Amino acid sequence: MSTDMLPLEGVIGFGGNVKSGLLLHPDGSTLIYPLGSTIVIREKGSPKSQEFLQGHSDKVSCLALSNSGRYLASGQITYMGFCADIIIWDLEERKLLYRMSLHKVKVQSLSFSYDDQYLASLGGQDDNSLVVWDVETGLAKCGSPTANDNVLTVRFFNTTSNKLVTAGSSNMDVWDFDPINRKIRPTGCQLGQIKRVVETMVIDHQDEFVYCGTTSGDLLQVSLGPKLFNNSGPKQKIPKGILCAALTPTGDIIIGGGDGTISIIGHSKLNVICSIKVGSSVTSIVMTNDVFPDGSFGFLCATAHCNMYYVRYFSGENKMVAELEQTNHYDVINDIAFPHNYSKLFATCSTSDIRIWHSQEYRELLRIQVPNITCNCVSFMKDGKSIISGWSDGKIRAFGPQSGKLIYTINDAHQQGVTAIVGSNDCRRVISGGKEGQVRVWRIGPQSQSMIASMKEHKGPVNAIELRANDSECVSASSDGSCIIWDLTRFTRNNSLFASTFFKAILYHPDESQLVTTGTDRKITYWDAYDGQAIRILDGSDSAELNALAISPDGEAIVSGGGDKDVKVWGYDEGHCYFVGRGHSGAITKVKISPDRSMIVSCGSEGAIFIWENLRPPVDQ
């Protein structure tokens, strides 16, 4: 039996850590940005209208867009000793044109020539070579090793395709490219006594000067004719360095700082004209087509915390106003939860926040923040009146699902952090599991919360808790290699399951006659819920541990996800994998099937949420 691809419906996420990763097509309305190993193309202002370019085997490390907007080039990171691919995409037809492999380990930077004829690529520090490619054929024209030290960025000139600039750690070169003889020759730029690490470069429209943003927080102006250092500024250096830069319509330079400041720098004196702060470090700045008669203009910027802003500069008042365009998790997502029998929204939790998303429009509805603490698990109470969550500081916190206000806190619920949580079906109790291995039952009253029982048999973290429909029993899965079925009236062990694995997830089949587990042994195991015997063992993955399981409400399909980054849909009775969804670039941490069975939601360690069409396994006739 064959395995088909699972269709990807949408993505909530954005790779904010990729320097200059946010691009705007020359049509002014199409945004292009990386998300793990996927490249997302969407309409500006419409998160729902998404298309995906999938071809990379690991994280995308850099992007470049040709001046005409026809070609997109993307480079990736790979493992030590392997070649990292560069892919040239045809954006009109949304298809892969050429896959080029020469650089080792990482592609550091890419740049198209002004006439779309050539593409320059720079390898990472393990490779340190510059290659010029012919865009029409996808073949290398010529290449050369770069400076002895690390080279970080490359740019073609704006008026000729025979010259380009590279810069990096204490080096800066102008290269003459001779396409006829297939040679490329460097000439060093004289920077005098100045030693800088150049992170980003922008060349003015006439190819007279190149402006280099450095890790020291100053902008160097270097004359490209005589290849001499000209000026540096601003006087007050930008904290944490300059990470990205762009040219304004007037020829001034917009720079993004590591401390979250966006500044407009005058091109003649390199003084700060205007600045604004947008939270975390600014990694991308891209100009939009919004240029107004009074000299005002708009641009988009992206931050390392995966927020995207539209910023407008008002020249008359000399001020900038930032408006949040898109927001996402920037760290590993630990859990997903749907409300009972409601599929239009779901909650996710990560470092220092819980977010509630609209599942059809892919937008954030609510953010609940608790700074500097990680939320490990989240769940909706069945009556929908509260969101319960377990945190790394050992507290259970409950919030209002619409207001996000704190309803109650259970302090010191678990000593080393709460790792699993579930609410009872009658909404009067909460069962929680801790990192120290205890399973505790809490009475939730209108005014107070108290512990009913503490059950200590596990010797490792409790990774998952699942409850029976009548609240009489629950089952807990632990890293100590055991799953225990607990009686919730006597608060003692009814039964236990053992395997040589760290159990990561456990489920009841909807008829509650069987249990399904998975873990680090890469197996999906079916167990008899009454006598605790293993009934069936499936090979869930060939290469990596499994972290997540979900089962459809009718019990016909299981969905699994783990370290191999694939979402797999299995027929429950046949034990065959019918569909595989590929797109994550980090280990999958959780998968869930929506209550209406229309979609599968998966989240990963890269901070992305993928929404897949839930295809049903074909039922044998």
Secondary structure, 3 states (H helix, E strand, C coil): CCCEECCEEEEECCCCCCCCCCEECCCCCEEEEEECCEEEEEECCCCCCEEEEECCCCCEEEEEECCCCCEEEEEEECCCCCEEEEEEEECCCCEEEEEEEEEECEEEEEEECCCCCEEEEEECCCCCEEEEEECCCCEEEEEEECCCCCEEEEEECCCCCCEEEEEEECEEEEEEEECCCCEEEEEECECCCCCCEEEEEEECCCCCEEEEEECCCCEEEEECCCCEEEEEECCCCCCCCEEEEEECCCCCEEEEECCCEEEEECCCCCCEEEEEECCCCEEEEEEEEEECCCCCEEEEEEECCCCEEEEEEECCCCEEEEEEEECCCCCCCCEEECCCCCCCEEEEEEEEEEEEEECCCCEEEEEEEEEEEEEEEEEECCCCCCEEEEECCCCEEEECCCCCCEEEEECCCCCCCEEEEEECCCCCEEEEEECCCEEEEEEECCCCEEEEEEEECCCCCEEEEEECCCCCEEEEEECCCEEEEEECCCCEEEEEEECCCCEEEEEECCCCCEEEEEECCCEEEEEECCCCCEEEEEECCCCCCEEEEEECCCCCEEEEEECCCEEEEEECCCCCEEEEEECCCCCEEEEEECCCCCEEEEEECCCCEEEEECCCCCCCC
